[in-house]
Amino acid sequence: MSSSSSITTTLPLCTNKSLSSSFTTTNSSLLSKPSQLFLHGRRNQSFKVSCNANNVDKNPDAVDRRNVLLGLGGLYGAANLAPLATAAPIPPPDLKSCGTAHVKEGVDVIYSCCPPVPDDIDSVPYYKFPSMTKLRIRPPAHAADEEYVAKYQLATSRMRELDKDPFDPLGFKQQANIHCAYCNGAYKVGGKELQVHFSWLFFPFHRWYLYFYERILGSLINDPTFALPYWNWDHPKGMRIPPMFDREGSSLYDEKRNQNHRNGTIIDLGHFGKEVDTPQLQIMTNNLTLMYRQMVTNAPCPSQFFGAAYPLGSEPSPGQGTIENIPHTPVHIWTGDKPRQKNGEDMGNFYSAGLDPIFYCHHANVDRMWNEWKLIGGKRRDLTDKDWLNSEFFFYDENRNPYRVKVRDCLDSKKMGFDYAPMPTPWRNFKPIRKSSSGKVNTASIAPVSKVFPLAKLDRAISFSITRPASSRTTQEKNEQEEILTFNKISYDDRNYVRFDVFLNVDKTVNADELDKAEFAGSYTSLPHVHGSNTNHVTSVTFKLAITELLEDIGLEDEDTIAVTLVPKAGGEEVRCQSFKVSCNVGEHDKNLDAVDRRNVLLGLGGFYGAANLAPLASAAPIPPPDLKSCGVAHIDDKGTEVSYSCCPPVPDDIDSVPYYKFPPMTKLRIRPPAHAADEEYVAKYQLATSRMRELDKDPFDPLGFKQQANIHCAYCNGAYKIGGKELQVHFSWLFFPFHRWYLYFYERILGSLINDPTFALPYWNWDHPKGMRIPPMFDREGSSLYDEKRNQNHRNGTIIDLGHFGKDVETPQLQIMTNNLTLMYRQMVTNAPCPSQFFGAAYPLGSDPEPGMGTIENIPHTPVHIWTGDSPRQGHGEDMGNFYSAGLDPLFYCHHANVDRMWNEWKLIGGKRRDLSNKDWLNSEFFFYDENRNPYRVKVRDCLDSKKMGFDYAPMPTPWRNFKPIRRSSSGKVNTASIAPVSKVFPLAKLDRAISFSITRPASSRTTQEKNEQEEILTFNKMAYDDTKYVRFDVFLNVDKTVNAEELDKAEFAGSYTSLPHVHGNNDNHVKDVTFTLAITELLEDIGLEDEDTIAVTLVPKVGGEGVSIESVEIKLEDC
């Protein structure tokens, strides 16, 4: 590939109505009684749906005197006071009367959990944050370097050495005792167990706990900047035990872990104590689905997220928040050594959890979720109740000094002196992170753009600095003009594969295989092709990248000069670049809204009106069609190698009087399904239709034949046509999307007609979702009409596709490839395509050279998917998919382009300025196709902008690159609730020993947006009871019956799960837990189309421990939100 001639930058409130137990959660396992805590389940007693709010959030003026110290000290002897008549924070336990903690009923913890008593326990001062010069940044554990790991190991080793004095409050076991004493029955207050889990104390208690633990570690290695790592289990890269914790013999290793979950095993964030034979991709998909549910759907209000209020006199464990429930508890269970340790030690039991160093890494990510949840917006904010804000805890600092701390002082982690290194949250919006070493690259040490360009060849990574046209732009300025990074006159040999990557704010030492970094701006790729018999195989193009959002992401929006690095991946030795610039302009073709209608064009199989022989118009105009009668031979390369068969189509009898196409009446939309999920009946239909189309090739001039359909692509992309003395090309311009949409429209209708099924729809290759990132099985069956032997054999049998593939196979882990894929999708659909001109591609008027510039999706992933699929290793020109002339000969081509077309719909859904072009030259451009009855028709671009009006749509699938929102199930529609027993006939339920379904009446249906904003619809399980010494988990589904496949959680009907960690209450032999469990379902009902229904179906599927779960009642209520 050549290079660019020049480069420039241009500027073209949740409240509750009751103080009781209507808080939203369930009690989960890690926290029952201090004497015993495993990670398992409990029982809830009733179930209902409602939309009320708790008064605890409405009571900002609660009496301050009710402050509480919930820590290691028994300050003021408050534990001996009788409960107040009015609600109040629970006072602290009396440290001096600390008792024996229990593993489970009647079994003592093998050592005392009681902490040392301060000399003057009643005069402990409040903690004041020490001065700081630098934030402690908590890194993702999986990405920590060796220097960091060595520091962490040393600090933990020194903490373990302090255990020689069993009463040293800084010792490793004493730090673990903090968790043991508060969770396993060592303390009582007001005659009842004290418990900091399963309530609104969960998040603030653990934040303060980790804060002091972290500072102690730092003091032991004389590093005040040391920060705990976080186990990034909410991102695919972190869904395994971080390597630093899996090194035997290290101070960070704990032998009491599940040995089956080591060595890179993917974690199941919904784990419930049993191993399920689930593919890794399904586990990861389920994990992200769970994260979306727990952080978004099920936690629209503070009460759902933080957990139930816990006033003095109430029973402990009133109800956990969504994240404490899942994934907090399942991670404990999954990590603990239940197979070998009868109580699931260490992580699988509350008393011993702190003895595993990974506990603190796990809880660092739990704490991070507090920050992430508030960033989502809406009514997601901290509680304002004074009972919560003024609750207090007790800890020893790094100097062994005892202190009191308040909840109100831990709401902002930065004010506490720490923050989290950013990582993408694919469950919400797949937005790349900054590089590990932040800050601006020293642009003074990098050659300026004027010294680098013109560039003769891009044969190695090159870096340069460039001045921006404006910096520190206002929001209004950014809304008005997009900042564009422009490569002018890039030239290269278009017979070869080409790809280079673009990075900002890094030098040429960048690791270009990790695209999930914010500095990755985008890539340029090209599919081999030439121009008829033209011996000039050098293509010259302009390549643009929108960088406004990117500059914000990496903190360079206020910089005048930035660094840019180009990294060639394939063909760079022949890439030339003349110049480069950054600008803030709007494309001129977007401004030309009043272009003359006379410039309509027919770009199809026919040479209407002999327009190909006319001289180019003086003013810009759509390119007229080629003269079909003069169609020539298409070529593979410039050495005279002709296509092995003619690409020329049959000529209509009366080519100059072809009518415009009118959509036939339809009774039902054709729904294009994701190819990987198609059932056998669908596959059989598709195979039969394709087989019959192939049979039509017996008549080589039949326009419905398989090869003639493939010829449509061949003729337009490999030099069979010329117009105005120049090649005609429908790729690399704004014609790409509408041409291929019409092409697939008629191809699909032809297939349907061949099997007499007007509802038949093409499948789409869902390569933008992890589940679809491989060749769909229906296309990989040898001997089938859908199989093509000219595919890369190394990419069969479930190989993960690389959406940035550039002709070479790179040794990259599968998780990294998938992460890169999603990053590329975000860049191409969001960052690099804020305007129509970037998405659709450059304008293509009469008289201009072909291939003025492709849009973001045509560039990537469209082109790399062609290259990755084609058989370059064995075929000289990458046939079939790897070359334009032969691409249509592979049935997978149409499946690939169905997903490309789907991206057009998805892009407009993102919002902002993402909308169809309004230029009349584009809207009135025309194409020519034969329909299923062999009748020729003309079609206009303006008639293909809405796929539903054309009679087809796409079965929904999540787009994790934008917002990981689950899809509907394959078989849509409302379950027949009349055939399902009503809730009154099912509850009270004595035991949940099998899947059960019931119908339930909602308090209101067809609610307005305002009503939904005011009140959340809540599904409530009342008085759910279970044995809290056992693991418990059950899943909740809406609009399915008990035959539901409960292993696939990435469906919209999946509402959530309840889990519990085994534990009991001190010496209490009553190990039956009584809780209320709630799920917010407003958004869920919208997703599955039941918001207008009065009655809905609910299904409960027990996964473990269900035989010990009883539920008294279930209801739906409306809660203020």
C-alpha positions, -999 to 999 in steps of 0.1 A, spaced: 0 0 0 12 35 -6 9 62 19 -9 93 25 3 125 10 -7 147 38 -22 146 72 -43 173 88 -66 180 118 -97 199 109 -128 210 127 -156 203 101 -352 99 442 -359 67 453 -379 67 485 -398 40 503 -432 43 521 -424 20 549 -395 15 574 -402 -22 576 -389 -49 554 -400 -38 520 -365 -29 510 -355 -45 477 -332 -75 482 -327 -108 496 -305 -120 521 -275 -137 507 -252 -160 522 -220 -146 534 -235 -129 563 -258 -145 586 -247 -150 621 -213 -143 633 -210 -178 644 -214 -192 610 -213 -179 574 -210 -199 543 -218 -187 509 -252 -201 503 -289 -197 503 -319 -187 523 -356 -188 521 -380 -160 514 -416 -161 524 -437 -142 500 -435 -127 466 -452 -96 451 -448 -68 426 -452 -33 438 -442 3 432 -438 18 467 -409 36 484 -393 33 518 -397 60 544 -361 55 554 -351 75 524 -376 102 531 -365 108 566 -335 132 562 -342 148 595 -339 116 616 -324 124 651 -286 127 651 -284 113 686 -288 79 670 -253 78 656 -238 44 659 -203 29 661 -202 -3 642 -166 -14 646 -142 -33 667 -150 -14 699 -180 -16 723 -181 21 727 -204 35 754 -216 1 763 -245 7 740 -251 -29 734 -267 -31 769 -292 -4 762 -328 -13 755 -339 -6 719 -353 29 714 -390 32 710 -384 49 676 -362 36 648 -325 43 654 -291 31 641 -280 -1 658 -254 7 686 -221 -11 685 -214 -43 704 -196 -43 737 -161 -54 726 -153 -66 762 -181 -91 760 -172 -105 726 -181 -142 724 -172 -172 704 -179 -171 667 -193 -202 650 -186 -218 617 -221 -233 617 -246 -244 641 -228 -255 673 -194 -256 657 -169 -231 670 -144 -212 648 -111 -228 654 -96 -196 668 -110 -165 685 -124 -138 663 -124 -112 691 -101 -82 685 -78 -64 710 -95 -38 732 -82 -2 731 -68 12 763 -95 39 766 -123 25 745 -148 53 755 -127 82 742 -117 71 708 -114 102 685 -129 106 650 -106 99 622 -93 128 601 -79 121 566 -41 127 565 -29 152 539 -21 136 505 -1 146 475 -13 119 451 -43 96 448 -37 59 454 -49 43 422 -62 8 426 -52 -12 394 -71 -41 378 -54 -72 392 -51 -90 359 -30 -62 344 -6 -56 373 31 -57 364 58 -76 382 70 -47 402 35 -41 416 31 -79 424 64 -80 442 54 -50 464 20 -66 472 36 -99 480 62 -83 503 35 -62 521 13 -93 527 43 -114 538 52 -87 564 16 -85 576 16 -123 581 47 -120 602 29 -98 626 7 -128 636 35 -138 659 18 -114 683 -18 -127 682 -31 -94 696 -14 -71 671 -43 -53 654 -23 -50 622 -16 -87 619 -31 -107 590 -53 -128 611 -65 -99 632 -75 -81 600 -94 -112 589 -111 -113 624 -128 -81 616 -149 -99 591 -153 -130 612 -166 -113 643 -192 -92 625 -205 -120 603 -204 -152 624 -222 -145 657 -195 -131 680 -215 -100 688 -251 -93 700 -268 -59 704 -301 -53 720 -304 -90 725 -300 -97 688 -271 -106 666 -252 -77 650 -247 -81 613 -232 -56 588 -241 -76 557 -276 -79 541 -284 -43 547 -275 -7 538 -243 -11 559 -227 -35 534 -210 -10 511 -198 16 537 -185 -10 562 -164 -28 535 -152 5 520 -138 16 554 -125 -19 561 -105 -19 528 -93 17 534 -74 8 566 -63 -26 553 -47 -8 523 -30 18 544 -16 -9 567 -1 -27 537 14 5 524 30 13 557 47 -21 559 66 -14 527 70 24 533 49 32 503 20 56 510 8 54 474 3 16 475 -32 6 465 -51 -27 466 -58 -43 432 -94 -50 421 -105 -83 407 -121 -71 375 -147 -99 372 -172 -76 354 -150 -75 323 -140 -106 302 -103 -100 308 -108 -103 345 -132 -132 346 -107 -156 362 -85 -157 393 -59 -130 388 -24 -146 381 -8 -130 411 -30 -149 435 -25 -183 417 12 -187 424 18 -214 449 42 -205 477 34 -168 474 20 -148 503 -10 -141 481 -18 -178 476 -44 -197 496 -45 -234 493 -81 -235 505 -95 -225 471 -114 -246 446 -86 -263 426 -110 -268 397 -112 -230 393 -75 -223 390 -53 -218 359 -74 -194 339 -109 -210 345 -136 -186 336 -156 -175 367 -193 -179 368 -208 -148 384 -240 -167 390 -222 -197 405 -243 -216 430 -220 -244 443 -224 -268 414 -204 -271 382 -225 -267 351 -213 -278 317 -216 -245 300 -194 -232 271 -171 -204 281 -187 -179 258 -221 -187 274 -206 -182 309 -192 -148 299 -224 -138 282 -243 -148 313 -219 -129 335 -224 -97 316 -261 -102 316 -261 -106 353 -240 -74 357 -265 -55 336 -294 -68 355 -279 -61 389 -265 -27 381 -292 -13 358 -325 -32 356 -327 -43 392 -311 -12 408 -328 19 395 -331 33 431 -308 35 461 -329 12 481 -324 -16 456 -287 -11 453 -276 -5 489 -300 -29 506 -327 -26 533 -326 -2 562 -313 -17 595 -327 3 625 -322 -6 662 -347 -32 673 -352 -48 638 -340 -83 629 -305 -85 614 -301 -91 577 -332 -72 566 -323 -74 529 -292 -72 507 -287 -49 477 -284 -62 442 -246 -63 440 -242 -79 474 -266 -106 462 -250 -111 428 -221 -112 419 -207 -106 454 -219 -139 469 -214 -162 439 -178 -150 437 -172 -161 473 -188 -195 466 -169 -200 434 -136 -193 450 -140 -212 482 -128 -248 484 -162 -265 488 -150 -297 472 -124 -303 499 -135 -281 528 -168 -290 543 -176 -254 552 -163 -240 519 -133 -224 535 -117 -200 529 -137 -177 507 -168 -198 508 -175 -190 545 -178 -156 562 -157 -165 591 -127 -175 570 -132 -153 539 -107 -127 552 -80 -154 555 -77 -155 517 -59 -124 503 -81 -125 472 -110 -115 495 -97 -79 496 -92 -79 458 -128 -92 453 -142 -65 476 -122 -38 459 -142 -45 428 -174 -47 448 -166 -13 461 -158 -1 426 -193 -10 416 -206 16 440 -188 43 420 -198 28 386 -235 25 397 -237 63 405 -221 70 371 -250 54 352 -272 83 362 -309 86 367 -319 83 404 -287 64 412 -273 83 441 -262 79 477 -288 76 504 -296 108 523 -311 92 554 -292 106 585 -294 72 602 -272 59 574 -250 89 570 -242 91 607 -236 55 613 -201 48 626 -175 21 626 -143 15 645 -109 6 631 -72 7 639 -51 27 615 -16 18 603 0 32 635 -22 10 657 -43 40 668 -80 34 672 -105 57 654 -142 62 649 -153 68 613 -187 79 598 -205 67 567 -209 102 555 -171 105 551 -167 76 528 -191 86 500 -164 100 477 -134 76 473 -113 105 459 -117 125 491 -106 94 510 -74 94 488 -80 66 464 -96 59 430 -98 31 405 -78 27 373 -105 28 346 -116 -3 328 -144 -7 303 -178 -19 316 -191 -39 286 -223 -47 306 -232 -10 302 -213 6 274 -182 -9 259 -159 21 260 -122 15 259 -99 26 288 -68 47 291 -34 30 288 -18 19 321 8 47 321 -14 78 318 -3 113 310 6 131 278 34 118 255 62 143 251 54 157 217 86 178 217 106 146 213 86 134 183 91 147 148 65 172 135 41 162 107 60 184 82 91 163 87 74 130 82 51 136 52 51 130 23 58 94 34 73 71 8 63 39 25 47 28 57 70 -2 63 74 3 100 56 20 129 59 58 126 51 86 151 47 123 146 33 153 163 6 175 148 -10 208 158 -47 209 163 -68 237 148 -83 245 182 -81 233 217 -102 235 249 -134 237 228 -167 242 246 -195 216 245 -214 238 221 -184 240 198 -180 203 198 -217 198 191 -214 221 161 -181 208 146 -164 174 147 -127 172 149 -114 151 120 -81 134 116 -75 132 78 -51 112 57 -49 128 23 -39 109 -9 -32 75 7 -20 53 -22 -13 16 -23 -14 -15 -45 -50 -26 -44 -42 -62 -53 -29 -67 -18 -43 -69 17 -37 -36 35 -42 -26 71 -27 -1 94 -38 10 129 -39 46 142 -31 55 178 -31 89 196 -8 98 225 15 69 222 49 64 205 59 37 181 66 13 209 29 8 215 16 -27 219 -6 -27 188 -22 -60 196 -42 -45 225 -69 -25 209 -89 -22 241 -71 10 250 -85 45 245 -55 56 225 -66 32 197 -83 56 172 -91 32 143 -77 12 114 -77 14 76 -81 -19 56 -85 -28 20 -98 -58 1 -77 -68 -30 -93 -56 -63 -83 -40 -95 -99 -18 -123 -108 -39 -153 -78 -44 -176 -62 -12 -163 -25 -19 -155 -25 9 -130 -32 -9 -98 -25 20 -75 -54 33 -55 -55 68 -40 -79 75 -12 -87 99 17 -91 83 51 -108 102 80 -112 95 117 -135 115 140 -115 122 172 -135 146 194 -147 120 219 -113 102 217 -94 133 228 -118 137 257 -113 101 267 -75 103 269 -74 138 284 -60 157 255 -88 180 247 -69 210 261 -36 202 243 -25 222 213 -3 194 199 -9 157 199 11 126 190 -1 102 164 13 67 157 7 46 126 13 8 129 12 -12 97 -2 -47 100 -2 -58 64 9 -43 31 24 -12 47 56 -14 27 37 -2 -3 16 25 14 24 61 7 8 90 24 12 125 10 -2 146 39 -21 146 71 -42 171 89 -67 177 117 -97 199 109 -132 208 122 -153 209 90 -185 194 78 -184 175 45 -197 196 16 -219 168 3 -238 170 36 -245 207 30 -258 201 -6 -294 195 4 -309 213 -26 -290 194 -54 -310 192 -87 -333 162 -89 -325 157 -126 -293 140 -116 -311 108 -106 -290 77 -115 -297 41 -122 -268 21 -108 -278 -15 -115 -276 -42 -141 -289 -21 -170 -274 7 -190 -305 29 -190 -308 57 -215 -273 51 -228 -261 75 -201 -227 58 -200 -218 75 -233 -226 110 -221 -198 134 -212 -196 142 -174 -218 171 -164 -201 203 -155 -217 204 -121 -217 175 -97 -243 148 -104 -250 112 -96 -231 88 -118 -253 74 -145 -255 36 -150 -232 16 -173 -244 4 -207 -253 -32 -200 -249 -41 -237 -213 -31 -236 -204 -50 -205 -168 -63 -207 -147 -90 -191 -140 -86 -154 -104 -92 -142 -88 -106 -111 -56 -87 -114 -37 -64 -138 -17 -91 -154 -47 -100 -177 -60 -128 -156 -97 -129 -164 -125 -140 -142 -132 -177 -150 -167 -169 -161 -184 -138 -175 -198 -114 -149 -222 -98 -175 -259 -101 -167 -288 -109 -190 -302 -78 -208 -339 -70 -203 -360 -71 -236 -369 -34 -232 -341 -20 -211 -352 16 -215 -388 12 -202 -382 -7 -169 -407 4 -143 -401 15 -107 -405 -12 -81 -435 -11 -58 -435 -31 -26 -460 -59 -26 -486 -61 2 -474 -79 33 -491 -95 62 -461 -103 83 -425 -89 86 -397 -112 75 -375 -115 106 -339 -121 99 -325 -144 126 -290 -145 140 -273 -174 122 -258 -190 152 -292 -195 169 -311 -209 139 -329 -241 145 -328 -272 123 -361 -264 105 -348 -231 95 -315 -245 83 -332 -272 62 -353 -245 45 -323 -223 38 -303 -253 24 -332 -263 2 -337 -228 -12 -300 -224 -20 -299 -259 -36 -327 -249 -59 -311 -216 -68 -279 -235 -77 -299 -258 -100 -310 -227 -120 -274 -223 -131 -282 -250 -158 -294 -220 -177 -264 -196 -175 -286 -166 -184 -313 -172 -158 -311 -140 -137 -323 -160 -106 -295 -185 -108 -269 -187 -80 -240 -176 -103 -260 -148 -119 -268 -134 -84 -231 -136 -76 -223 -118 -109 -241 -87 -96 -212 -82 -71 -185 -92 -96 -195 -68 -124 -197 -38 -101 -164 -44 -83 -139 -59 -107 -139 -37 -138 -167 -50 -160 -182 -15 -164 -169 19 -172 -187 52 -173 -175 85 -185 -142 68 -192 -138 56 -156 -146 24 -138 -180 22 -121 -177 11 -84 -204 9 -58 -181 3 -29 -159 29 -11 -186 56 -12 -220 65 1 -236 39 -23 -222 10 -2 -251 6 22 -281 12 -1 -267 -9 -29 -262 -39 -7 -295 -35 11 -314 -37 -22 -291 -65 -34 -300 -87 -3 -337 -77 -5 -342 -93 -39 -318 -122 -32 -339 -130 -1 -372 -128 -20 -358 -151 -47 -349 -177 -21 -383 -175 -5 -401 -180 -38 -380 -211 -45 -395 -228 -14 -429 -211 -16 -423 -193 17 -428 -155 14 -418 -151 51 -384 -166 46 -356 -143 57 -318 -144 54 -299 -150 86 -273 -125 98 -238 -134 109 -238 -118 144 -200 -112 145 -205 -81 167 -215 -103 197 -193 -129 213 -218 -157 205 -215 -150 168 -178 -145 166 -172 -177 145 -185 -191 112 -221 -201 119 -225 -239 121 -250 -241 92 -223 -228 69 -197 -252 81 -213 -285 71 -194 -301 43 -217 -313 14 -244 -287 23 -255 -262 -3 -244 -235 22 -208 -248 23 -180 -234 3 -147 -253 1 -129 -221 -8 -127 -208 28 -97 -206 51 -96 -241 67 -78 -227 97 -108 -206 105 -134 -234 107 -147 -254 136 -155 -226 160 -124 -205 156 -130 -170 170 -131 -144 142 -108 -114 143 -128 -83 131 -95 -65 126 -80 -94 106 -55 -83 80 -44 -115 62 -21 -129 89 -30 -151 118 -16 -135 150 -10 -155 182 -36 -137 203 -56 -152 232 -93 -156 224 -104 -132 251 -81 -106 237 -95 -111 202 -130 -107 215 -121 -77 235 -105 -62 204 -135 -70 183 -159 -52 207 -135 -22 209 -134 -20 171 -172 -21 170 -174 8 195 -149 28 176 -165 23 142 -201 27 153 -197 55 179 -164 73 182 -155 74 145 -190 78 131 -207 107 148 -219 121 115 -235 106 84 -205 114 62 -182 92 84 -207 63 85 -219 61 49 -187 72 32 -177 99 8 -200 114 -19 -196 99 -54 -207 125 -81 -203 121 -118 -169 130 -131 -151 121 -99 -127 92 -95 -143 60 -81 -137 50 -45 -137 85 -29 -137 70 6 -155 43 25 -175 46 57 -164 33 90 -183 0 89 -173 -7 53 -138 -2 64 -139 -23 95 -153 -49 102 -168 -54 67 -134 -58 49 -115 -78 75 -144 -103 77 -141 -109 39 -103 -114 43 -106 -137 73 -131 -159 56 -115 -162 22 -91 -190 14 -59 -170 10 -36 -198 21 -47 -220 -8 -62 -197 -34 -40 -173 -53 -65 -144 -49 -82 -152 -16 -112 -168 -32 -141 -169 -25 -148 -143 2 -114 -127 0 -119 -112 -34 -147 -90 -47 -152 -109 -79 -158 -142 -62 -173 -131 -28 -209 -137 -39 -201 -174 -47 -199 -181 -10 -234 -183 6 -218 -168 37 -214 -135 18 -251 -128 21 -252 -137 58 -222 -114 64 -238 -85 45 -271 -90 64 -252 -81 96 -234 -52 78 -269 -40 69 -281 -45 104 -254 -21 116 -271 7 96 -302 2 118 -281 -1 150 -261 31 142 -292 52 139 -304 39 172 -274 53 190 -288 88 185 -271 122 184 -266 133 148 -267 97 135 -293 98 108 -297 91 71 -282 115 46 -306 141 33 -287 149 1 -310 145 -29 -282 130 -51 -281 101 -26 -318 98 -20 -327 97 -57 -299 74 -69 -313 43 -85 -303 7 -90 -316 -21 -112 -326 -56 -101 -346 -86 -112 -373 -97 -88 -383 -132 -79 -405 -134 -110 -376 -124 -133 -392 -90 -139 -367 -61 -141 -372 -31 -119 -357 2 -110 -354 11 -73 -344 43 -54 -323 48 -24 -350 68 -7 -372 37 -6 -348 16 13 -341 37 44 -366 19 66 -362 -19 66 -396 -25 81 -413 -6 52 -394 -30 29 -410 -59 48 -381 -71 69 -365 -66 102 -338 -82 124 -344 -105 154 -329 -85 183 -295 -94 198 -275 -75 224 -248 -50 212 -222 -53 240 -200 -28 222 -227 -1 231 -249 -13 259 -251 -49 270 -288 -53 270 -303 -88 267 -324 -98 238 -359 -114 236 -361 -151 234 -363 -168 200 -400 -175 202 -416 -142 209 -452 -135 220 -470 -136 253 -473 -168 272 -509 -180 276 -514 -170 313 -549 -185 313 -532 -220 312 -510 -212 342 -521 -214 378 -528 -181 395 -505 -169 423 -532 -176 449 -532 -213 440 -495 -216 442 -486 -197 474 -479 -203 502 -453 -226 487 -439 -253 510 -407 -260 490 -392 -249 458 -380 -284 448 -388 -280 411 -394 -252 386 -428 -236 392 -448 -211 371 -477 -189 381 -497 -160 367 -500 -128 386 -520 -96 382 -502 -63 380 -513 -32 399 -514 -12 367 -507 -17 330 -500 6 300 -484 31 323 -472 64 308 -436 74 308 -442 99 335 -458 73 357 -429 50 351 -405 77 361 -424 83 393 -429 47 403 -410 15 398 -428 -17 394 -415 -42 419 -418 -80 420 -418 -90 457 -413 -123 474 -426 -120 510 -414 -141 539 -391 -163 520 -376 -188 543 -347 -213 539 -320 -231 558 -291 -206 558 -265 -234 564 -270 -244 528 -262 -229 494 -293 -215 478 -299 -201 443 -330 -198 422 -336 -178 390 -367 -158 381 -381 -155 346 -411 -136 332 -433 -147 302 -420 -182 301 -433 -215 316 -413 -240 336 -398 -256 304 -376 -226 301 -339 -232 293 -325 -218 326 -289 -221 314 -293 -192 290 -294 -161 310 -288 -137 281 -325 -135 273 -347 -106 282 -371 -129 301 -344 -135 327 -353 -112 356 -327 -120 381 -315 -146 407 -315 -150 444 -284 -165 461 -273 -171 496 -240 -180 514 -242 -207 542 -242 -193 577 -261 -195 610 -266 -172 640 -242 -179 668 -253 -208 690 -289 -204 678 -302 -237 666 -328 -219 645 -311 -217 611 -342 -208 592 -338 -174 575 -368 -152 568 -363 -125 541 -380 -104 515 -367 -105 479 -376 -79 453 -369 -73 416 -375 -41 397 -392 -51 365 -404 -19 347 -376 -19 321 -379 -57 318 -416 -56 310 -409 -30 283 -381 -52 268 -404 -83 264 -434 -63 253 -457 -70 283 -461 -34 295 -497 -34 283 -506 -67 298 -527 -69 330 -515 -104 339 -480 -119 334 -464 -153 339 -436 -158 364 -413 -189 366 -390 -198 394 -362 -222 386 -342 -236 416 -306 -242 409 -295 -254 443 -311 -257 478 -346 -252 465 -360 -281 484 -354 -260 516 -370 -228 503 -405 -218 512 -423 -187 500 -454 -174 517 -467 -150 491 -459 -131 459 -472 -97 447 -464 -68 424 -464 -33 438 -456 2 426 -429 19 445 -420 56 443 -387 60 425 
